[in-house]
């Protein structure tokens, strides 16, 4: 996982690695607008700091 944090941009496989969610779950979260993502020229990608912040927020909200 150390190499994961060396990347500036994450693809869906990287988000799956961090979250342990399956690709279908990530696509559903993207479709519903629940996870921060970017799309350019039909390619889906993620900004690591945004995903990490989202994951942290999700964990905090699930503990309430």
C-alpha positions in Angstrom: 0.0 0.0 0.0 3.0 2.4 0.3 3.2 2.8 -3.4 -0.5 3.8 -3.4 0.4 7.0 -1.5 3.1 7.9 -3.9 0.6 8.4 -6.7 -0.8 11.9 -7.5 -3.9 10.5 -9.2 -5.8 7.3 -8.3 -7.7 5.1 -10.6 -10.6 2.9 -9.5 -8.3 0.0 -8.6 -6.4 2.3 -6.2 -9.6 3.4 -4.5 -10.7 -0.3 -4.2 -7.3 -1.1 -2.6 -7.7 1.7 0.0 -11.4 1.1 0.8 -11.6 -2.6 0.2 -14.8 -2.0 -1.7 -15.4 -3.9 -4.9 -15.4 -2.0 -8.2 -19.2 -2.2 -8.5 -19.6 -0.5 -5.1 -17.2 2.3 -6.2 -19.1 2.8 -9.5 -22.4 2.9 -7.5 -20.9 5.6 -5.1 -19.7 7.6 -8.2 -23.2 7.3 -9.8 -24.9 8.5 -6.7 -22.4 11.3 -6.2 -21.4 10.0 -2.8 -17.6 9.8 -3.4 -15.5 12.6 -4.7 -14.3 11.8 -8.3 -13.2 13.5 -11.5 -14.0 12.4 -15.1 -12.1 13.6 -18.1 -12.4 12.2 -21.6 -14.5 9.4 -20.3 -11.9 8.3 -17.8 -12.7 8.1 -14.1 -10.1 9.2 -11.6 -9.7 10.3 -8.0 -7.7 12.8 -6.0 -6.1 10.8 -3.1 -6.5 13.6 -0.5 -10.3 13.8 -1.4 -10.8 10.1 -1.1 -8.9 9.9 2.2 -11.0 12.7 3.6 -14.2 11.0 2.3 -13.1 7.7 3.9 -12.4 9.4 7.2 -15.7 11.2 7.1 -17.5 7.9 6.4 -15.9 6.3 9.4 -16.8 9.2 11.7 -20.4 9.2 10.5 -20.8 5.4 11.0 -19.7 5.8 14.6 -22.4 8.3 15.5 
